[in-house]
């Protein structure tokens, strides 16, 4: 009887121990699952955080690209403006380039006439009075002091850069560089090139069918000479 009691007691203790072990294992499994879930949640949060950082970096990169693009566009625009201004004016032309026989088109007409003297022929139309000398013709707009200077046909007069009747187009380009305008005039058909100084004075040079100079003209800035459309 005593042995049976002891046996039953030992079995009870063994069952209790097994129950405690199962509970411990269960709790350990729960903790393990919790750890795994926590790790998964942390991983998801980390991924989201990395995604946010990537998005921020992408936005920063896009912003930098936009700034660079705007800067580039601005530089291109400024470059275009500078190029246009360079095309509109031949900045190396000076007053000397428009001076011949001691006169230039920025003078008043009376001053130019006094320098050249009274040996001239008068012509023109109601809007323009021409004073023809042996070397130049002054074209004065009526009721103004504006006038242009034309080389008299066949004269041996030369510009300050050595250009006159008979010079080739290549020689003109070598002396003055690339023109800001090139156009043609009909009846007969002659070609012209034009240059403009920073102050607005205009130089036009015409060529015959052999591409030799047949016309040289200076215009004041006040005359606002406009190149014909070719």
Backbone torsions as a table, in degrees:
resi	resn	phi	psi	omega
1	UNK	NA	-46.0	179.4
2	UNK	-62.1	-39.0	179.6
3	UNK	-65.7	-39.5	178.8
4	UNK	-63.8	-41.5	179.0
5	UNK	-60.7	-42.9	179.3
6	UNK	-64.8	-39.1	-179.6
7	UNK	-65.3	-45.0	177.7
8	UNK	-61.7	-38.9	179.5
9	UNK	-64.1	-41.2	-180.0
10	UNK	-66.4	-39.8	178.8
11	UNK	-64.1	-39.6	179.1
12	UNK	-62.2	-43.3	179.6
13	UNK	-64.2	-38.6	179.8
14	UNK	-64.8	-42.0	177.8
15	UNK	-63.6	-41.7	179.5
16	UNK	-62.7	-41.0	179.9
17	UNK	-65.0	-41.9	179.0
18	UNK	-62.8	-40.1	178.8
19	UNK	-61.7	-43.0	179.2
20	UNK	-62.9	-40.5	-179.9
21	UNK	-64.2	-42.7	178.7
22	UNK	-62.2	-40.6	179.3
23	UNK	-63.4	-41.4	180.0
24	UNK	-64.6	-42.4	179.0
25	UNK	-63.7	-41.8	179.4
26	UNK	-62.3	-46.4	179.4
27	UNK	-62.0	-39.0	179.8
28	UNK	-64.9	-41.2	178.4
29	UNK	-63.2	-41.6	178.6
30	UNK	-62.3	-44.8	179.2
31	UNK	-62.0	-40.2	-179.7
32	UNK	-62.4	-43.5	177.9
33	UNK	-62.5	-41.2	178.8
34	UNK	-61.2	-41.9	179.6
35	UNK	-62.5	-44.3	-180.0
36	UNK	-63.5	-43.1	179.1
37	UNK	-63.0	-43.1	179.6
38	UNK	-60.9	-42.5	179.5
39	UNK	-63.1	-40.5	178.6
40	UNK	-63.3	-43.5	178.9
41	UNK	-62.6	-44.5	178.5
42	UNK	-60.4	-39.3	-179.5
43	UNK	-64.8	-41.9	178.9
44	UNK	-64.2	-44.2	178.7
45	UNK	-61.0	-42.2	179.3
46	UNK	-61.5	-44.0	178.9
47	UNK	-61.3	-42.8	178.9
48	UNK	-63.4	-40.8	179.2
49	UNK	-63.2	-43.7	177.4
50	UNK	-61.9	-37.6	179.2
51	UNK	-64.6	-41.4	178.2
52	UNK	-63.2	-43.8	178.6
53	UNK	-61.8	-41.7	178.7
54	UNK	-62.6	-41.2	178.9
55	UNK	-63.4	-43.0	179.2
56	UNK	-63.1	-43.4	179.2
57	UNK	-63.1	-39.2	179.2
58	UNK	-64.3	-41.8	178.5
59	UNK	-62.8	-41.6	178.6
60	UNK	-62.8	-42.0	179.2
61	UNK	-63.4	-44.7	178.5
62	UNK	-61.1	-40.9	179.7
63	UNK	-63.1	-41.7	178.5
64	UNK	-64.6	-39.7	179.0
65	UNK	-63.5	-40.1	178.7
66	UNK	-64.3	-43.3	178.8
67	UNK	-61.7	-43.6	179.3
68	UNK	-63.0	-40.7	-179.5
69	UNK	-64.5	-43.9	179.1
70	UNK	-63.7	-40.1	178.7
71	UNK	-62.6	-43.1	179.9
72	UNK	-64.0	-44.0	178.7
73	UNK	-60.7	-40.3	179.5
74	UNK	-63.6	-42.8	179.5
75	UNK	-64.0	-40.6	178.9
76	UNK	-64.0	-42.4	-179.8
77	UNK	-62.0	-44.3	179.0
78	UNK	-63.5	-41.4	178.4
79	UNK	-61.8	-39.0	-179.9
80	UNK	-65.8	-41.0	179.1
81	UNK	-62.8	-44.8	179.6
82	UNK	-62.1	-40.7	-179.0
83	UNK	-66.1	-40.1	179.9
84	UNK	-63.8	-44.0	179.1
85	UNK	-62.1	-39.1	179.1
86	UNK	-64.2	-35.7	-179.5
87	UNK	-73.1	-31.5	-176.3
88	UNK	-77.7	-25.5	-177.1
89	UNK	-129.6	142.4	172.5
90	UNK	-100.1	89.1	-166.9
91	UNK	-64.4	-16.8	-177.3
92	UNK	-84.7	-3.1	177.2
93	UNK	-76.7	134.5	179.0
94	UNK	-119.8	176.1	179.7
95	UNK	-60.1	-31.5	178.7
96	UNK	-60.2	-34.2	179.9
97	UNK	-67.5	-16.2	-179.7
98	UNK	-110.2	11.0	-178.7
99	UNK	-104.3	129.4	177.8
100	UNK	-148.8	140.4	-178.4
101	UNK	55.2	28.2	177.1
102	UNK	81.7	5.5	179.5
103	UNK	-126.8	162.4	175.7
104	UNK	-148.5	159.5	-173.1
105	UNK	-71.4	-4.7	176.3
106	UNK	-86.1	-6.9	174.8
107	UNK	-74.4	163.9	168.4
108	UNK	-80.4	151.8	-174.1
109	UNK	-59.5	-38.4	-179.1
110	UNK	-64.2	-37.2	178.4
111	UNK	-66.5	-42.1	179.4
112	UNK	-64.2	-41.3	179.9
113	UNK	-65.5	-36.8	180.0
114	UNK	-67.9	-32.0	178.6
115	UNK	-72.8	-43.8	-176.9
116	UNK	-79.5	-22.0	178.7
117	UNK	93.7	-172.3	-173.7
118	UNK	-97.0	2.0	-176.6
119	UNK	-84.6	77.0	-178.7
120	UNK	-145.9	161.3	174.8
121	UNK	-108.5	144.9	-177.7
122	UNK	-104.0	138.3	177.4
123	UNK	-155.2	-165.3	177.5
124	UNK	121.3	-152.9	-179.1
125	UNK	-145.1	179.4	-177.1
126	UNK	-57.3	-24.3	-177.8
127	UNK	-96.8	-17.4	-174.6
128	UNK	-144.7	131.4	178.9
129	UNK	-104.1	124.3	179.7
130	UNK	-104.8	135.1	175.9
131	UNK	-116.9	108.1	-174.1
132	UNK	-98.4	114.6	173.6
133	UNK	-100.8	180.0	-178.5
134	UNK	-71.4	-23.3	-177.1
135	UNK	-115.0	-28.7	-177.8
136	UNK	-138.9	160.6	173.1
137	UNK	-124.0	126.8	177.6
138	UNK	-99.3	124.0	178.4
139	UNK	-106.1	105.9	-175.7
140	UNK	-100.2	124.3	174.6
141	UNK	-69.2	128.6	-176.1
142	UNK	-58.5	138.4	178.3
143	UNK	67.0	20.9	174.5
144	UNK	-137.4	169.8	174.0
145	UNK	-96.4	2.3	-178.5
146	UNK	-72.7	143.7	171.7
147	UNK	-156.7	152.8	174.8
148	UNK	-111.0	159.6	-179.2
149	UNK	-115.8	123.4	175.3
150	UNK	-115.9	136.3	173.8
151	UNK	-67.3	134.0	178.8
152	UNK	-68.1	133.7	-177.4
153	UNK	-52.3	129.1	176.6
154	UNK	86.7	-5.1	-180.0
155	UNK	-68.8	155.6	176.6
156	UNK	-95.5	16.2	179.0
157	UNK	-63.2	145.7	179.4
158	UNK	-124.9	151.8	173.5
159	UNK	-75.2	175.1	178.6
160	UNK	-61.0	-20.9	180.0
161	UNK	-102.3	14.4	172.4
162	UNK	81.3	21.9	-178.8
163	UNK	-104.9	134.5	178.4
164	UNK	-156.5	-168.6	-179.0
165	UNK	-58.9	136.3	177.8
166	UNK	97.0	-18.2	176.5
167	UNK	-68.1	149.4	-180.0
168	UNK	-83.4	164.3	178.4
169	UNK	-62.9	-37.9	178.4
170	UNK	-60.5	-39.1	178.8
171	UNK	-68.2	-36.4	177.5
172	UNK	-65.1	-45.7	-180.0
173	UNK	-64.5	-34.7	177.6
174	UNK	-67.1	-32.6	-178.1
175	UNK	-82.2	-37.5	-172.8
176	UNK	-114.3	-12.3	-177.7
177	UNK	85.8	-169.9	-178.8
178	UNK	-71.2	135.9	-179.1
179	UNK	-77.1	166.0	175.7
180	UNK	-92.7	-11.9	179.0
181	UNK	-151.0	150.0	175.5
182	UNK	-144.8	129.0	-174.6
183	UNK	-152.0	173.1	-178.9
184	UNK	-125.5	150.1	176.3
185	UNK	-121.5	135.0	-177.7
186	UNK	-84.0	169.0	169.9
187	UNK	55.0	73.2	-12.5
188	UNK	-78.2	171.1	-176.9
189	UNK	-81.2	113.4	175.0
190	UNK	-122.0	149.4	176.9
191	UNK	-102.7	148.1	-178.3
192	UNK	-132.2	152.8	169.5
193	UNK	-128.1	154.1	-176.0
194	UNK	-134.3	149.9	177.2
195	UNK	-131.7	148.6	-179.9
196	UNK	-131.7	132.2	178.6
197	UNK	-82.3	168.8	178.0
198	UNK	-61.5	-30.0	-179.0
199	UNK	-82.1	-8.4	177.5
200	UNK	102.9	-0.5	175.8
201	UNK	-70.8	148.5	-174.8
202	UNK	-120.8	138.1	174.4
203	UNK	-118.2	125.0	174.4
204	UNK	-120.8	141.9	179.6
205	UNK	-130.9	124.9	-178.5
206	UNK	-104.6	151.3	-178.3
207	UNK	-126.6	145.6	177.0
208	UNK	-83.9	-170.8	-177.5
209	UNK	-64.4	-17.4	177.7
210	UNK	-95.4	8.8	179.7
211	UNK	61.6	40.1	174.0
212	UNK	-117.7	148.2	-175.0
213	UNK	-60.8	129.1	176.7
214	UNK	-128.9	-2.9	-179.7
215	UNK	-158.2	135.2	174.5
216	UNK	-134.2	127.7	-177.4
217	UNK	-138.4	140.8	175.0
218	UNK	-114.7	138.7	178.7
219	UNK	-128.1	141.2	178.4
220	UNK	-74.3	161.7	178.3
221	UNK	-64.7	-33.6	-178.2
222	UNK	-67.5	-23.1	179.7
223	UNK	-75.2	-17.2	177.1
224	UNK	49.9	55.9	-179.0
225	UNK	-61.4	133.1	177.7
226	UNK	-114.0	129.3	179.8
227	UNK	-70.4	131.2	177.3
228	UNK	-63.5	151.2	176.0
229	UNK	-77.8	127.1	-177.9
230	UNK	-82.7	NA	NA
